[in-house]
Amino acid sequence: MPGMWTVLASEVAPQSRRPAVPVVHVRITRDGVTAAQKAEIVADITATLGRVLGKKPEHTHLIIEEIDPENWGFAQGLCVKII
């Protein structure tokens, strides 16, 4: 899949005494990723957090943010020139 990706993860603890829930931010360049591909990313990351860290899928949040290539810099240039 072409383009640039970054993944940021954190845990957010509600104000109640419930355990912290994972929140994963995936940033990708806007280059034609389909809804089906995004669904697969969500499923894979959710499964990995469950398998590796024991996080429950119903508590896992993922945010996929698409960035226009002209707004993403890499290797001293804009991605619009790379992808």
Summary of the structure (lengths in Angstrom):
residues: 83
radius of gyration: 15.1
end to end distance: 10.4
largest distance: 48.3
contacts: 201
relative contact order: 0.25
helix: 35%
strand: 34%
